[in-house]
Amino acid sequence: MPIEFTVFKGSKDGTIVQGTTERPDLKRDDVLIRITHSGVCFTDVHYRNADIALGHEGTGVVEATGPDAHILKKGDRVGWGYEHDCCGHCRHCLTGWETMCAERKMYAFADLDQGSFGTHAVWREAFLFKIPDSISNEDAGPLMCGGSTVFNALHVAQVRSTARVGIVGVGGLGHLAIQFAAKMGCQVVVFSGTDSKKEEALKLGAKEFYATKGAKELKLEQPIDNLIVTTSSQPNWELYLSVMSPNGVISPLSVDENDLKIPYMPVLLNGLRIQGGIVSARQVHRDMLDFAAMHNIKPINMTFPMTLEGVKQSLKTLEEGKMRYRGVLVAEN
């Protein structure tokens, strides 16, 4: 019997619309989830002009499972993120890098009829994550992409507990990156435009804080081993290259459609590495959730109702730069 549910979609002129989608009856390892919460990510703003169901930081409760689903059961709390499927047999899939699979199915490129802004969703059991008991559905939502992205940056850069980790920006990604790096035992150094977020950054685990607006140079106690850039656009690279330790790693997480333009010689002469990365592969994602549960890492959220007006307001708040720090849509009972 077909499954029908409500979704909130983008449109060509950027207007958010409420629609209905229909999925066939559950097959293989399909799982039907009643959505309780969804994180609101700036990627959703980028796709509000596309005719797709929005949202990719979903959490909810399992309502039914397909015949080949053997791990999850009705009533389990689960979440999902950016990736929905992969081929399962290529080199990348077989070595735990399915996010690099040529046949990967990602948000806004596949399954365009459903997202996490809605009442329900149907996803493969293999790409769902059980939420640890100590993490609420509300707090788990932003971890499904925001938390996954910054944790993956730390993972692929092979950050050590002895490293000095610089984090540029205290926002939706940055405030989570501070917590993860601090709980890993790193010395966390935060860079932000002004001092307005200094006290909060220090409470989250930062050891040093530097305001960068108008700065011509940075004077640090010691150089940075790993730099994670979480701002919405590229920073002044010259400012940061001067404080990087030789063989340091730069992880740019900013979504910027412009070319990466960075001074060449400092990278060459100091052996710096620029490490790209997206969201975590599944095992790293599971590790992230377990780590967050163990160390009580939680996003700082602003909540909105999971309604047409609530979706519009959450995206408006995000676009205006007024979100502190992750938006979460909450389903009505």
N, C-alpha and C positions, 0 to 999 in steps of 0.2 A: 504494500500500500504506500503510495507516495507520501513524502513528508513535506509539509508546507510551513513556512515561518516568515517572520518579519525581518527585514534588513534595512539599514540606513545607508544610502548610496550617495556618491558624488554625481555631478552632471557637468555637461560641457561648459555651462556658464558659472560653475562653482557653487550652485545652489544645492544644499543637502535635501534629499528627498527620501520619503519613506516608501518602501516597496515590499514585494513579496517574492520569495524564491521557492522553488519546489525541487526536492531531491528524491531520487528513487528509493525504494525500500532498502534497508541496510543490507549490504553484502560484504563478503570476506571479513576484514577486520574493521569495518566502519563502526563508528561510535556516535550516537546522537547525544549532544550536550545541551542542556538548558543553561544559557549564559546568565551569570549573575553579575559579572563585572567585566569591564574592559579598560585597559590603559589607553590613553590618548597620546599618540606619538606624533612628532612633527612630520613624519613620513605621511601620515594621514592628511595633513594639510597639503602636502605636495600632490596628492591624488584626488583632492576634492573636485578637480576639474575633469576627472575621468568617470565614465559610466561603469563604476564598479562598486560592489559592497565594500564599505570601509572597515578598518580595524584589524589589528593583528596581535594584540596583547590580551587574549581572551582567557577568562577563567569561568568555571561553572561546575555543574553537577551532571554526572552521567545519568541519562534517562533510559537508554537502551543500547544494546550491542549487537553487532553482526555475528554470523555463525562461526567465524574464525578468530574472534576476539577472546583471548583467554586470560588476560591480565586484569583488565578493568571489569568492574561490575556496577550495577545500578546503585547510585548513591555516592560513588567515589567522587572526590573533588579533583578536578584536572585543569590544566592550562595548556595553551599552545602559543606558538610564536610565528616567526616570519616564514619558516619553511614547512611545507605540507607533505612533501613526498620526494622521492629520489628513485633512481633506477635500481639501486641495491646490488649491482653487480660490477660496476666499473672500479677502477683502481682507487678512486677517491672514496667511494662508498665502502669498499672493503677495508680501508685503512682508517676509518673513522673521520673522514673529511667530506661527508655527504653534502655539506654546504657548497662544495666546489664541483659537485656533479653536473655534467653538461645537461642532464635531463631533470635537474632539480625543479621543484614546483614551489615558487615563492609568492608571497603577497604581491598583488598588483600585476602578476605575470601568469597566474593560473588560479583556478577556482574563483573566478571573478564574481560569481553570483552569491558568495557568502563571505563574511568576515567575522569580526568580533563585536561590531556595532549592530546588535540585533537581539532577537529572542532566543534563537537556537543556532546550532551549526553541526555539521557532520564531517568528522575528520577520521583519518586512519588512526587506529590505536597505536601504531608504531611511532606516530609523531605527536602523541599526547604525553604530558608529564603529570604524574601524581604530585599533588601539592602536599608538602610536609605538614604535619599536624599543627606545628607551632606558627605557621604562616597563614594569615587569613586570605580569602579570595581577593579582597580589595588590595592587599599589599602584594600579592603574587602577580597581579596583572602587569604592573610596570616592570617586573623582573623578567617577564617573558620576552621582551625585546630590549628595553633599556638596560636591565641588569645583565642579560645575556651578552649584549654588545660590549659592555665595559669589562666584564669578566673574561670574555674571549680575548680582548686586547691584552690583558694581563697574562693570559695563558699562552697565546702564540708568541708573545715577546719573551717568554720564559723568565718573567720577573721573579727575582729572588727576594727572600724576606729581608736581606741586608741592603736592598736597593733603595736609593732615593728616587721616589716617583713624583714627577711633576704633573699636575693636572691643571689644564687650562680651561677655565670656565666652571662656575658653580651653578649648574642648571639641572635639567632632567637627567642627563647622563653624568655630569660632573659630580653631583652630590652622592650618587651611587658609587662612582669610581673611588671617591675619597674613602667611603666606608669599606669597600672591598680591599683596597690597598692597605689601609690602616690595620684591618683585622688580619692581613697576611703578615704583619710585622714590619711593613715598610715605613720609611720616613716619608711622610706625605707632605709635599710642598705645593701649595695652591696659588694659582695666578688668576686674578679677576680684575675687571676694569677699575672698580673702586673698592673702598673699604666696607661697603654696605653689607657684604655677606661674610665678613671676616669672622665675627663671633660664631656664626652658624657653622662655618667651615671648620673652625677649631673644635667645636663640640662634636662634629662628625668624625674627627680623628686627624685633622691636619696638624702638623707640627710647626709649619711656617706658612706665612701668607704674604703675598706681594700684590699691591695695586699697580696696574700696568698702564692705565690711561695716561697718555702723554709722555710716558717714559721713553728715554733715549737708550738706556741700558739698564740691565738688572744686576744688582749686587747681591749675590747669594753667599751664604756661609760656605757651601760646598757645591760642586756641580751636580747636575741631574743625570741619573743613569737611564731612566725611562720617562718619556714625555708622552702623556695622553691628551690629545686635543679634542675637547668636547664642545667647542663653540659652534654656532650655527654657520659661521663662515671661516675662511682661513685667517690665521693670525699674522702678525708681522714676524715672519720666520727669522729675520736677522736678529731680532730681540732674543729669541730662544736658542738659536744655534750657538750663541756666545756663551751660554751657561750649560751646554751639554758636555757630559764626560766623554772622553774618547771611547769609541765602540758603543756609544749609547744608542738607544732605540727610540724612534719617534713613531707613535701610533696615531695617525690622523683619522678621527672618527667623524669629522664634520662632513655633512652632505653638501657639497659645493659643485655646481655644474661647470665651474671654470677649471682651467688646467691647474695642476699643482705647480706653482712657481716658487722655487726655493733656491737660495744661493748654492752654487755648485761646489765651489772649492772647499768650504767648511765641511761639507759632507764627505768629500774625497779625502781631505787631509786628516780628518779625525775619525775616519772609519765608521761614520754614522750609518745606521740602517733605518730606512723608512718602511715600516711594516703595515701593509694593508690588512684589512680583516672586516668581516661582517658579524653576523650573530654566531653563537656557538653551535657546533655540531651537537648531536643529542647527548652523548655521554658527558661532554663538558657542561652542557646545560643542566644535566642532572646534578653534576658536581656543584654547579653554581647554586642551585636550590638547596642542596644539603649544607653547603657552606653558609648561605644566608640564614638558614634555620639554626645552625649551631651557634652563630655569632650574633643573632638577633639583628640582622641587617634588614632595614625596612625603608621603603621610599617615603618621602614627605609628600603627601597627596592633597589635592583639591578635588572634591567630588561633585558630580553633576548627575542628574537623573538620566537614565537610558530612555530618552524620549527624543522626538525630533528637535524640540527646542533645546533640550539638554545637550545634544550632539552639536548643534549650531553654536551654543554658548561656549562649550569646551574648546572648539576649534578657534573661535574668535579670541578667547582668552590666551590661547597658545600663540596665535598670530601676533597679538599685541604685546607679547613678551611679558605677560602678567601672571603666568603660571608658576606657582611655587610648590613643588617643582615638577610633579607629575600629575596630569589629570586622570581621573578615573570615573568612568560612567558606571552608575549603579542601577541595576534592574529594579523595576517596581515590583512589589510583592503581588 
